């Protein structure tokens, strides 16, 4: 699909960094509990073990993203790439016939976590973001900072995550674009095969929202996932669609050292977003 846009003489913002880019966060909208091996794109406090993870995201409006990462506790590194689809070139006066361009962005990230004491972990993931739209270029530096605490005598865990802290350091525009900073405060409870998670998210650009998730292991190596968020509240008017729109669904299938995660998240005007991750665990 070709997007029709009017290109103004300014760089776009970094809103794409706020979009989930792994199957867990895509379904649940809970980055604070996006545990290993998605820690490079979630909460870095969860980096555990060793492995390689790859991911793919597809939106209905021709937006695609991919990532690859390697983690070996307590470190992790990753590269993420966004392709925002083919667009028709334009000027304030109108569309330029026959000319197109493809905006894209690249992020390189390194993550580290540390166990401060029993039950308490902290982590940080920092990197560089480069994006281009037609002849405009920009570079930003960013970091995610998180902490989690798990009680030893209770199956309860709490966490906090601050995402996309940073600033634009180089731009073709006279105005520096702000990064989509947000804070997540969450808690989760594990009971037998069931895990319940919730987080209150305070974004910079739009009103705060609540996200809730349920994971259930139906068989050894198979888990189902459902998430609900108030993020889209008020986006559309139809009552039934407004009820179903905030819900995402997914599953994990693990066999030996391979894990496949899939998620689907309805996004209203953007269509249905699909997430797919492959994880290869290394070591013993």
Secondary structure in CASP SS format (residue, H / E / C, confidence):
PFRMAT SS
TARGET T0000
AUTHOR 0000-0000-0000
METHOD secondary structure of the structure
MODEL  1
X C 1.00
X C 1.00
X E 1.00
X E 1.00
X C 1.00
X C 1.00
X C 1.00
X C 1.00
X C 1.00
X C 1.00
X C 1.00
X C 1.00
X C 1.00
X C 1.00
X H 1.00
X H 1.00
X H 1.00
X H 1.00
X C 1.00
X C 1.00
X C 1.00
X C 1.00
X H 1.00
X H 1.00
X H 1.00
X H 1.00
X H 1.00
X H 1.00
X C 1.00
X C 1.00
X C 1.00
X C 1.00
X C 1.00
X C 1.00
X C 1.00
X C 1.00
X C 1.00
X C 1.00
X H 1.00
X H 1.00
X H 1.00
X C 1.00
X C 1.00
X H 1.00
X H 1.00
X H 1.00
X C 1.00
X C 1.00
X C 1.00
X E 1.00
X E 1.00
X E 1.00
X E 1.00
X E 1.00
X E 1.00
X E 1.00
X E 1.00
X E 1.00
X C 1.00
X C 1.00
X C 1.00
X C 1.00
X C 1.00
X E 1.00
X E 1.00
X E 1.00
X E 1.00
X E 1.00
X E 1.00
X E 1.00
X E 1.00
X E 1.00
X C 1.00
X C 1.00
X E 1.00
X E 1.00
X E 1.00
X E 1.00
X E 1.00
X E 1.00
X E 1.00
X E 1.00
X E 1.00
X E 1.00
X E 1.00
X E 1.00
X E 1.00
X E 1.00
X E 1.00
X E 1.00
X E 1.00
X C 1.00
X C 1.00
X E 1.00
X E 1.00
X E 1.00
X E 1.00
X E 1.00
X E 1.00
X E 1.00
X E 1.00
X E 1.00
X E 1.00
X E 1.00
X E 1.00
X E 1.00
X E 1.00
X E 1.00
X E 1.00
X E 1.00
X E 1.00
X E 1.00
X E 1.00
X E 1.00
X E 1.00
X E 1.00
X E 1.00
X C 1.00
X C 1.00
X E 1.00
X E 1.00
X E 1.00
X E 1.00
X E 1.00
X E 1.00
X E 1.00
X E 1.00
X E 1.00
X E 1.00
X E 1.00
X E 1.00
X E 1.00
X E 1.00
X C 1.00
X C 1.00
X E 1.00
X E 1.00
X E 1.00
X E 1.00
X E 1.00
X E 1.00
X E 1.00
X E 1.00
X E 1.00
X E 1.00
X E 1.00
X E 1.00
X E 1.00
X E 1.00
X E 1.00
X C 1.00
X C 1.00
X C 1.00
X C 1.00
X C 1.00
X E 1.00
X E 1.00
X E 1.00
X E 1.00
X E 1.00
X E 1.00
X E 1.00
X E 1.00
X E 1.00
X E 1.00
X E 1.00
X E 1.00
X E 1.00
X E 1.00
X E 1.00
X E 1.00
X C 1.00
X C 1.00
X C 1.00
X C 1.00
X C 1.00
X C 1.00
X C 1.00
X C 1.00
X C 1.00
X C 1.00
X E 1.00
X E 1.00
X E 1.00
X E 1.00
X E 1.00
X E 1.00
X E 1.00
X E 1.00
X E 1.00
X E 1.00
X C 1.00
X C 1.00
X E 1.00
X E 1.00
X E 1.00
X E 1.00
X E 1.00
X E 1.00
X E 1.00
X E 1.00
X E 1.00
X E 1.00
X C 1.00
X C 1.00
X C 1.00
X C 1.00
X C 1.00
X E 1.00
X E 1.00
X E 1.00
X E 1.00
X E 1.00
X E 1.00
X E 1.00
X E 1.00
X E 1.00
X E 1.00
X E 1.00
X C 1.00
X C 1.00
X E 1.00
X E 1.00
X E 1.00
X E 1.00
X E 1.00
X E 1.00
X E 1.00
X E 1.00
X C 1.00
X C 1.00
X C 1.00
X C 1.00
X C 1.00
X C 1.00
X C 1.00
X C 1.00
X C 1.00
X H 1.00
X H 1.00
X H 1.00
X H 1.00
X H 1.00
X H 1.00
X H 1.00
X C 1.00
X E 1.00
X E 1.00
X E 1.00
X E 1.00
X E 1.00
X E 1.00
X E 1.00
X E 1.00
X E 1.00
X C 1.00
X C 1.00
X E 1.00
X E 1.00
X E 1.00
X E 1.00
X E 1.00
X E 1.00
X E 1.00
X E 1.00
X E 1.00
X C 1.00
X H 1.00
X H 1.00
X H 1.00
X C 1.00
X E 1.00
X E 1.00
X E 1.00
X E 1.00
X E 1.00
X E 1.00
X E 1.00
X E 1.00
X E 1.00
X E 1.00
X C 1.00
X C 1.00
X C 1.00
END
